[in-house]
Amino acid sequence: MTNAIIHAEKVEKYYAQPSENRIQVISPTDLSIVPGEIVALLGPSGSGKSTLLRMLTGLSKPSAGQVYWHGTPIEQAQVNVSIVFQSFALFPWLTVLENVEAPLKALGMEPARRRRRSLRTLDTVGLDGFQAAYPKELSGGMRQRVGFARALVVQPEVLFMDEPFSALDVLTAENLRSEVLELWQKKTIPTQAIFLVTHNIEEAVLMADRIIVLGRNPGHIRTDFKVWLQHPRNRKAAAFTQLVDYIYKVLTQPDEKLASAPPMQDGRVVRDQRQMHYQMLPHARPGGIAGLLEFLIDHEGTADIYRLADDLAFELDDLLPTVEAAQLLGFLNIKEGDVTITPAGAEFANSEILRQKELFRHAATEHVLLLRQIMRAIETKRDHSVSEEFFKDMLDEQFSEDETRMQLETAVNWGRYAELFDFDAARRRFVQSEHTNAEGVDETVESAKESEEETLS
């Protein structure tokens, strides 16, 4: 785009593995930031939101593709951006004024000039009179104001914000959002564009002129659209609610078309995690799944995901893993943002604990390949145990090191609950569950073998 401040062309991020495969975090992506827009980037955990932000700012180099600053490759350009972080990231040994002056000092601005500009910026964000205070003397909201002042003092052309309000209480966050919008709309700040990374759908609809929604495994743009609502925006307005509901639907419905993984210049193939052999297990606990299903039973078995999150006072990243886990196990159906409990889910929710374990056991062995393979490995070993490292090696070919660890933790949690197997933490080995009799093990493993054969065929 000719008028774009920042333009990303086919950028992607992947990490090398010991084998010839690579873990792809972000698939080839085109994205532009143009003057006069607040852009919000939404997506579930693990979709690469912060990774994409770092590439757009020049902090991280793409594995492939190119980011341009006003048409010039970003590594060759004089980039004028600032970032507001979630964690405040202030220097505790410096005063408020010294924290705000720090980036100007790093740029070599002479003391009198940088002090004048810093005091003026502190006044702009409502911190006049606090210049001699230290961060430890301030509330969370005040510290984040210092973070905004430090970002704005360099007069960035693009202001990047990475979950800037998520560490604040609800009222403080709401107040700070309104003040940032006011500074932007009144052109009190010289910033030409704002790029906001968030997991809060209402926050995105409240602030943004354009919303980009990412999918994950690997990160990819699922939708990119303009928000035509006029400011100030009313959360209770039908148009606002419909837009929030639409975004929930985008986040919860599966991709309809899966692109093949592109070959690299050296001829090797980047693995696309959407086509992997293993499902990515949602990191949800069986108790949370049961609680969600019981809640749906009380609501006649169906609910709109947006209203469900609101009723439960959950953020998107808190609710979606539980919904996805229930769907994976066959306890829920999701269609256009609405969740409906299945007969199996209703039986699970209405059963006593032992019956719930039995139902979970059958659902897990039917739908989750990793659990079936762990069970089969335990059954075929003479000592009925198998090293965690065996499955870690296989998962490492498909997931990052941290995700592999979390996948195995979730598998252990589900396997223990369903009494499919146990885990010896001292020896780091999966072992046969002491609570399952031999007949039950044989029956479950036989079912797992049949499911395995169906999957491989």
C-alpha positions as semicolon CSV with decimal commas, in nm:
position;residue;x (nm);y (nm);z (nm)
1;M;0,000;0,000;0,000
2;T;0,149;0,331;-0,109
3;N;0,019;0,533;0,187
4;A;0,103;0,271;0,451
5;I;0,331;0,372;0,736
6;I;0,417;0,008;0,799
7;H;0,356;-0,270;0,549
8;A;0,428;-0,638;0,614
9;E;0,461;-0,851;0,303
10;K;0,446;-1,231;0,338
11;V;0,606;-1,216;0,683
12;E;0,626;-1,537;0,879
13;K;0,795;-1,670;1,189
14;Y;0,923;-2,021;1,243
15;Y;1,183;-2,192;1,458
16;A;1,429;-2,460;1,355
17;Q;1,403;-2,810;1,501
18;P;1,675;-3,073;1,538
19;S;1,512;-3,260;1,250
20;E;1,443;-3,112;0,907
21;N;1,104;-2,980;1,018
22;R;1,036;-2,634;1,158
23;I;0,780;-2,502;1,403
24;Q;0,575;-2,237;1,227
25;V;0,441;-1,971;1,464
26;I;0,301;-1,729;1,204
27;S;0,218;-1,833;0,848
28;P;0,288;-1,593;0,555
29;T;0,094;-1,276;0,636
30;D;0,027;-0,942;0,466
31;L;-0,068;-0,649;0,690
32;S;-0,059;-0,270;0,664
33;I;-0,086;0,014;0,916
34;V;-0,209;0,338;0,759
35;P;-0,244;0,692;0,899
36;G;-0,559;0,785;1,089
37;E;-0,648;0,437;1,219
38;I;-0,657;0,255;1,548
39;V;-0,599;-0,110;1,458
40;A;-0,686;-0,381;1,711
41;L;-0,527;-0,727;1,683
42;L;-0,736;-1,000;1,848
43;G;-0,675;-1,371;1,887
44;P;-0,661;-1,657;2,135
45;S;-0,351;-1,736;2,338
46;G;-0,079;-1,883;2,120
47;S;-0,194;-1,715;1,800
48;G;0,121;-1,502;1,774
49;K;-0,018;-1,156;1,854
50;S;0,289;-1,032;2,040
51;T;0,524;-1,202;1,793
52;L;0,357;-1,015;1,505
53;L;0,380;-0,687;1,698
54;R;0,751;-0,736;1,754
55;M;0,808;-0,797;1,382
56;L;0,606;-0,488;1,284
57;T;0,812;-0,270;1,520
58;G;1,146;-0,408;1,404
59;L;1,224;-0,568;1,742
60;S;1,216;-0,914;1,586
61;K;1,326;-1,012;1,236
62;P;1,080;-1,221;1,032
63;S;1,197;-1,569;0,934
64;A;1,076;-1,487;0,583
65;G;0,908;-1,194;0,411
66;Q;0,974;-0,826;0,465
67;V;0,843;-0,538;0,679
68;Y;0,858;-0,192;0,520
69;W;0,861;0,150;0,688
70;H;0,725;0,405;0,439
71;G;0,834;0,174;0,159
72;T;1,188;0,119;0,292
73;P;1,290;-0,216;0,445
74;I;1,249;-0,162;0,818
75;E;1,608;-0,261;0,903
76;Q;1,731;0,021;0,678
77;A;1,482;0,288;0,792
78;Q;1,472;0,533;1,084
79;V;1,168;0,389;1,257
80;N;0,965;0,614;1,487
81;V;0,750;0,388;1,704
82;S;0,686;0,338;2,076
83;I;0,544;0,046;2,272
84;V;0,327;0,048;2,585
85;F;0,361;-0,286;2,763
86;Q;0,123;-0,474;2,990
87;S;0,369;-0,487;3,280
88;F;0,445;-0,109;3,304
89;A;0,821;-0,183;3,267
90;L;0,932;0,126;3,463
91;F;1,273;0,178;3,622
92;P;1,197;0,161;3,997
93;W;1,508;0,363;4,092
94;L;1,406;0,660;3,874
95;T;1,141;0,920;3,947
96;V;0,836;0,959;3,724
97;L;1,003;1,247;3,540
98;E;1,330;1,057;3,499
99;N;1,141;0,753;3,363
100;V;0,972;0,970;3,102
101;E;1,298;1,145;3,015
102;A;1,486;0,814;2,970
103;P;1,407;0,755;2,598
104;L;1,487;1,120;2,513
105;K;1,816;1,089;2,701
106;A;1,891;0,774;2,500
107;L;1,826;0,975;2,182
108;G;2,080;1,235;2,292
109;M;1,839;1,526;2,349
110;E;1,991;1,803;2,560
111;P;1,868;1,818;2,924
112;A;1,665;2,140;2,923
113;R;1,471;2,046;2,611
114;R;1,397;1,691;2,720
115;R;1,277;1,817;3,061
116;R;1,037;2,065;2,900
117;R;0,895;1,800;2,667
118;S;0,867;1,541;2,945
119;L;0,682;1,781;3,178
120;R;0,447;1,874;2,895
121;T;0,377;1,505;2,823
122;L;0,316;1,429;3,192
123;D;0,063;1,708;3,198
124;T;-0,105;1,564;2,887
125;V;-0,166;1,225;3,053
126;G;-0,279;1,374;3,385
127;L;0,040;1,327;3,589
128;D;0,125;1,692;3,655
129;G;0,249;1,714;4,013
130;F;0,376;1,355;4,029
131;Q;0,708;1,412;3,853
132;A;0,915;1,364;4,172
133;A;0,734;1,045;4,282
134;Y;0,882;0,698;4,243
135;P;0,689;0,410;4,077
136;K;0,642;0,228;4,408
137;E;0,443;0,527;4,536
138;L;0,189;0,506;4,253
139;S;-0,115;0,290;4,189
140;G;-0,125;0,051;3,894
141;G;-0,326;0,299;3,689
142;M;-0,082;0,582;3,761
143;R;0,216;0,364;3,673
144;Q;0,056;0,276;3,341
145;R;0,004;0,649;3,278
146;V;0,379;0,687;3,322
147;G;0,421;0,409;3,067
148;F;0,200;0,598;2,822
149;A;0,387;0,924;2,890
150;R;0,722;0,756;2,826
151;A;0,589;0,612;2,499
152;L;0,437;0,941;2,384
153;V;0,725;1,168;2,478
154;V;0,923;1,062;2,170
155;Q;0,624;1,167;1,956
156;P;0,595;0,832;1,779
157;E;0,438;0,810;1,437
158;V;0,290;0,472;1,537
159;L;0,204;0,386;1,898
160;F;0,200;0,012;1,970
161;M;0,016;-0,114;2,277
162;D;0,054;-0,475;2,396
163;E;-0,235;-0,560;2,633
164;P;-0,191;-0,219;2,802
165;F;-0,505;-0,232;3,018
166;S;-0,518;-0,600;3,115
167;A;-0,321;-0,562;3,440
168;L;-0,555;-0,288;3,568
169;D;-0,881;-0,314;3,757
170;V;-1,200;-0,268;3,554
171;L;-1,273;0,094;3,645
172;T;-0,912;0,212;3,605
173;A;-0,884;0,038;3,269
174;E;-1,209;0,194;3,148
175;N;-1,098;0,540;3,252
176;L;-0,757;0,507;3,088
177;R;-0,910;0,376;2,762
178;S;-1,138;0,679;2,749
179;E;-0,846;0,915;2,806
180;V;-0,634;0,753;2,534
181;L;-0,927;0,782;2,292
182;E;-0,972;1,146;2,386
183;L;-0,604;1,224;2,323
184;W;-0,629;1,051;1,986
185;Q;-0,955;1,206;1,870
186;K;-0,858;1,559;1,974
187;K;-0,517;1,513;1,810
188;T;-0,348;1,616;2,133
189;I;-0,071;1,372;2,041
190;P;0,114;1,374;1,705
191;T;0,078;0,997;1,663
192;Q;-0,053;0,899;1,319
193;A;-0,167;0,543;1,396
194;I;-0,224;0,317;1,697
195;F;-0,180;-0,062;1,694
196;L;-0,348;-0,236;1,990
197;V;-0,290;-0,602;2,080
198;T;-0,569;-0,729;2,303
199;H;-0,767;-1,040;2,397
200;N;-1,064;-0,830;2,510
201;I;-1,325;-0,822;2,232
202;E;-1,528;-0,537;2,382
203;E;-1,211;-0,331;2,420
204;A;-1,133;-0,380;2,052
205;V;-1,484;-0,282;1,940
206;L;-1,484;0,014;2,179
207;M;-1,157;0,163;2,053
208;A;-1,064;0,038;1,708
209;D;-1,135;0,167;1,359
210;R;-1,021;-0,167;1,219
211;I;-1,008;-0,512;1,375
212;I;-0,786;-0,803;1,272
213;V;-0,865;-1,148;1,417
214;L;-0,594;-1,414;1,421
215;G;-0,632;-1,789;1,422
216;R;-0,361;-2,009;1,564
217;N;-0,142;-2,312;1,488
218;P;0,010;-2,130;1,308
219;G;-0,099;-1,768;1,350
220;H;-0,291;-1,647;1,046
221;I;-0,542;-1,370;0,971
222;R;-0,898;-1,500;0,982
223;T;-1,070;-1,166;0,923
224;D;-0,970;-0,800;0,879
225;F;-1,254;-0,547;0,873
226;K;-1,344;-0,183;0,935
227;V;-1,551;-0,076;1,235
228;W;-1,802;0,184;1,118
229;L;-1,954;0,267;1,458
230;Q;-1,932;0,634;1,554
231;H;-1,755;0,751;1,869
232;P;-1,843;0,757;2,153
233;R;-1,958;0,396;2,130
234;N;-2,235;0,255;2,345
235;R;-2,169;-0,097;2,475
236;K;-2,543;-0,159;2,509
237;A;-2,629;-0,056;2,154
238;A;-2,753;-0,336;1,928
239;A;-2,487;-0,265;1,663
240;F;-2,209;-0,287;1,925
241;T;-2,343;-0,616;2,064
242;Q;-2,384;-0,765;1,716
243;L;-2,025;-0,681;1,628
244;V;-1,894;-0,837;1,951
245;D;-2,104;-1,146;1,880
246;Y;-1,968;-1,169;1,526
247;I;-1,608;-1,167;1,652
248;Y;-1,688;-1,446;1,898
249;K;-1,824;-1,648;1,607
250;V;-1,508;-1,590;1,405
251;L;-1,292;-1,700;1,698
252;T;-1,487;-2,019;1,763
253;Q;-1,571;-2,153;1,419
254;P;-1,305;-2,373;1,252
255;D;-1,119;-2,275;0,937
256;E;-1,308;-2,396;0,633
257;K;-1,014;-2,397;0,391
258;L;-0,667;-2,513;0,489
259;A;-0,378;-2,391;0,274
260;S;-0,087;-2,626;0,211
261;A;0,246;-2,543;0,372
262;P;0,481;-2,351;0,138
263;P;0,826;-2,494;0,057
264;M;1,129;-2,300;0,176
265;Q;1,410;-2,177;-0,050
266;D;1,626;-2,471;0,055
267;G;1,352;-2,712;-0,050
268;R;1,245;-2,812;0,300
269;V;0,884;-2,785;0,405
270;V;0,753;-2,575;0,692
271;R;0,499;-2,773;0,886
272;D;0,156;-2,617;0,913
273;Q;0,020;-2,706;1,256
274;R;-0,336;-2,700;1,118
275;Q;-0,246;-3,018;0,929
276;M;-0,061;-3,194;1,211
277;H;-0,110;-3,550;1,321
278;Y;-0,180;-3,455;1,682
279;Q;-0,460;-3,225;1,792
280;M;-0,350;-2,936;2,010
281;L;-0,519;-3,016;2,341
282;P;-0,695;-2,716;2,495
283;H;-0,550;-2,653;2,840
284;A;-0,870;-2,708;3,039
285;R;-0,937;-2,919;3,345
286;P;-1,212;-3,183;3,359
287;G;-1,372;-2,998;3,651
288;G;-1,401;-2,684;3,441
289;I;-1,556;-2,884;3,155
290;A;-1,810;-3,035;3,394
291;G;-1,893;-2,692;3,537
292;L;-1,949;-2,547;3,190
293;L;-2,181;-2,833;3,092
294;E;-2,378;-2,801;3,415
295;F;-2,419;-2,429;3,347
296;L;-2,552;-2,506;2,999
297;I;-2,797;-2,762;3,140
298;D;-2,939;-2,483;3,357
299;H;-2,976;-2,270;3,040
300;E;-3,172;-2,531;2,845
301;G;-2,861;-2,672;2,681
302;T;-2,762;-2,383;2,458
303;A;-2,607;-2,038;2,489
304;D;-2,452;-1,760;2,287
305;I;-2,078;-1,762;2,358
306;Y;-2,066;-1,384;2,404
307;R;-2,348;-1,388;2,660
308;L;-2,206;-1,702;2,820
309;A;-1,872;-1,528;2,880
310;D;-2,054;-1,225;3,016
311;D;-2,270;-1,434;3,252
312;L;-1,965;-1,619;3,385
313;A;-1,751;-1,299;3,402
314;F;-1,482;-1,469;3,193
315;E;-1,236;-1,315;2,955
316;L;-1,206;-1,476;2,612
317;D;-0,877;-1,653;2,688
318;D;-1,025;-1,798;3,008
319;L;-1,343;-1,937;2,850
320;L;-1,236;-2,061;2,506
321;P;-1,003;-2,346;2,617
322;T;-1,285;-2,500;2,823
323;V;-1,532;-2,463;2,535
324;E;-1,280;-2,609;2,289
325;A;-1,205;-2,903;2,521
326;A;-1,575;-2,984;2,560
327;Q;-1,614;-2,967;2,181
328;L;-1,310;-3,191;2,123
329;L;-1,456;-3,455;2,358
330;G;-1,791;-3,448;2,180
331;F;-1,976;-3,286;2,470
332;L;-2,053;-2,962;2,282
333;N;-2,134;-2,844;1,932
334;I;-2,040;-2,493;1,819
335;K;-2,213;-2,321;1,530
336;E;-2,195;-1,952;1,444
337;G;-2,096;-1,850;1,794
338;D;-2,361;-2,057;1,974
339;V;-2,274;-2,359;2,191
340;T;-2,517;-2,649;2,225
341;I;-2,471;-2,942;2,459
342;T;-2,477;-3,286;2,296
343;P;-2,657;-3,592;2,443
344;A;-2,318;-3,722;2,560
345;G;-2,247;-3,386;2,724
346;A;-2,587;-3,382;2,893
347;E;-2,532;-3,732;3,029
348;F;-2,188;-3,631;3,156
349;A;-2,326;-3,321;3,331
350;N;-2,612;-3,513;3,496
351;S;-2,410;-3,815;3,612
352;E;-2,246;-3,901;3,941
353;I;-1,868;-3,871;3,963
354;L;-1,785;-4,236;3,882
355;R;-2,009;-4,233;3,577
356;Q;-1,857;-3,901;3,471
357;K;-1,511;-4,057;3,485
358;E;-1,633;-4,346;3,271
359;L;-1,790;-4,113;3,012
360;F;-1,480;-3,893;3,007
361;R;-1,263;-4,204;2,962
362;H;-1,459;-4,319;2,657
363;A;-1,470;-3,968;2,506
364;A;-1,097;-3,917;2,559
365;T;-0,993;-4,250;2,404
366;E;-1,227;-4,194;2,110
367;H;-1,128;-3,836;2,028
368;V;-0,770;-3,776;2,155
369;L;-0,490;-3,951;1,967
370;L;-0,217;-3,869;2,223
371;L;-0,410;-4,035;2,507
372;R;-0,477;-4,344;2,295
373;Q;-0,108;-4,373;2,211
374;I;0,000;-4,337;2,574
375;M;-0,244;-4,612;2,673
376;R;-0,128;-4,845;2,396
377;A;0,238;-4,787;2,484
378;I;0,172;-4,869;2,850
379;E;-0,020;-5,183;2,758
380;T;0,244;-5,317;2,521
381;K;0,540;-5,259;2,756
382;R;0,626;-5,553;2,981
383;D;0,653;-5,331;3,289
384;H;0,343;-5,130;3,188
385;S;0,531;-4,799;3,190
386;V;0,676;-4,570;2,926
387;S;0,909;-4,270;2,946
388;E;0,767;-3,921;2,908
389;E;1,066;-3,850;2,680
390;F;0,927;-4,089;2,418
391;F;0,619;-3,871;2,362
392;K;0,809;-3,547;2,414
393;D;1,033;-3,635;2,119
394;M;0,731;-3,683;1,894
395;L;0,550;-3,370;2,012
396;D;0,868;-3,163;1,977
397;E;0,846;-3,221;1,602
398;Q;0,515;-3,036;1,597
399;F;0,509;-2,794;1,888
400;S;0,743;-2,552;2,060
401;E;0,922;-2,667;2,376
402;D;0,682;-2,480;2,605
403;E;0,374;-2,604;2,419
404;T;0,503;-2,963;2,427
405;R;0,538;-2,936;2,804
406;M;0,184;-2,798;2,839
407;Q;0,041;-3,064;2,605
408;L;0,191;-3,338;2,823
409;E;0,068;-3,168;3,142
410;T;-0,285;-3,159;3,001
411;A;-0,259;-3,521;2,889
412;V;-0,149;-3,625;3,239
413;N;-0,435;-3,429;3,395
414;W;-0,696;-3,584;3,167
415;G;-0,546;-3,932;3,190
416;R;-0,540;-3,929;3,569
417;Y;-0,897;-3,800;3,593
418;A;-1,025;-4,068;3,355
419;E;-0,807;-4,333;3,528
420;L;-0,656;-4,423;3,191
421;F;-0,305;-4,409;3,333
422;D;-0,100;-4,242;3,606
423;F;0,225;-4,047;3,597
424;D;0,533;-4,112;3,808
425;A;0,679;-3,762;3,843
426;A;1,001;-3,885;4,006
427;R;1,085;-4,115;3,714
428;R;0,904;-3,905;3,452
429;R;0,715;-4,211;3,329
430;F;0,356;-4,288;3,234
431;V;0,239;-4,593;3,427
432;Q;-0,071;-4,810;3,440
433;S;-0,337;-4,668;3,669
434;E;-0,376;-4,856;3,997
435;H;-0,746;-4,768;4,003
436;T;-0,834;-4,951;3,679
437;N;-0,877;-5,329;3,690
438;A;-0,722;-5,546;3,425
439;E;-1,055;-5,611;3,251
440;G;-1,123;-5,239;3,229
441;V;-0,776;-5,173;3,088
442;D;-0,812;-5,442;2,823
443;E;-1,154;-5,313;2,718
444;T;-1,039;-4,951;2,696
445;V;-0,718;-5,038;2,512
446;E;-0,910;-5,249;2,262
447;S;-1,138;-4,954;2,197
448;A;-0,831;-4,733;2,160
449;K;-0,680;-4,973;1,906
450;E;-0,996;-4,961;1,695
451;S;-0,998;-4,580;1,706
452;E;-0,628;-4,573;1,618
453;E;-0,682;-4,795;1,316
454;E;-0,967;-4,573;1,197
455;T;-0,745;-4,263;1,235
456;L;-0,453;-4,416;1,046
457;S;-0,676;-4,544;0,767
